[in-house]
Amino acid sequence: MTGDKARPMIGMSPPVNEIMNTLRAFLFKRVYNSEVVNREAEKAKKTVRLLYEYFMAHEGQLPNEYAVCGEPLARRVLDYVAGMTDQYAMRRAGDLDLL
């Protein structure tokens, strides 16, 4: 826009913006790029992969509601594993001696 009128701007005040940048830097350093978080993420990926491989090889171990729904095995296994909570997946993998 030209002339004396400035365009209205929506944004944070400089002090709030500075605090947000400080928080963002902290989160990237301590949370998003944390070695502990990355290790846990790799453990979760491994657990999901092992559960998938196990149930693909042991179709009879799927719960009944996933055994007779008429979908291909891969779809049924994916649906079962995807519906697991983190804690249940870890417990189930442990019960199956996958970890």
N, C-alpha and C positions, 0 to 999 in steps of 0.2 A: 504494500500500500504506500502511496506517495503522499506528500504533504505533511501538515503538522500533526495529523492524527496517527497515533501509534496503534498497531493491532493489539487487541486484547489478548492476554496470554494467561493460560491456566497452568499453574505449576506450584511447586513447593517454594516456600520462602528459603533464602540462602541458609539460615541456620538448620531448618528441617532437612534440606537437601544434603547438607554436610553430615548430619546424623545418619541419614539413610545410606549415604556412601560408606560411612564407617561400619554400619551394620552389614551392608552388602559385602564389604571386604572381610569382615569377621566370618560371615556365613561361608564364603568361598574357601577361606583358609581352614576353618575348623569343622565345617559340616560337609559341604559339597565335595571338596577335594581331600577329605580326611582319609588317611590310610586305613583306619578302623572301619569307616563306612565302606570303602572300596573292598576290603576283605569280606565284610558281611554281604555285600552285593554279589561277590564272586561265589560265596558259599550258597547264597540263595539260588543263583543260576545253576550251580552244580546240582543242588537238591531237586530243582524242578526237572532238569534234564534226566537225572537218575530215576525219578518217579515215572516220568514219561516212558523211558526205556523199559523199566520194570513192568509196567502195566501193558505195554505193547507186547511183551513176551509172555505175560501171565494174564491173559484176558479173563480167566475164571476168577481172578482176585478182585475184579471190579465189583463195586456194590451193585445189587440187583437193579436199581433204577438206571444204571449205565450199561447193563448187560443186555437188555431187551428192547431198546428204544428204536432199533432199525437203522441207526446211523452207522457209517463205516467205523471200524475200530479206532482209527486215529482221531476222529472227531469226538468219540465217546471218551477216550483217554484225555484229550485236550480239555474237554468240558469238565471232567472230574478234577484234574490237577488245577485248572484255572479257578475252580470254585473253592479250593482249599485256602484256609487262613494260613498265615506264616507259621504260627505255632502248630497247627494241625499237620501241615506239610513236613515240618521238622520231626514231629513225633511219629508220623506215619513212616517216614524214611528211616528213622531209628528203629522202629518196630520191625521193619523189613531188612534190617542190617545193611542198608545201602550206604550209610555214612561211616 
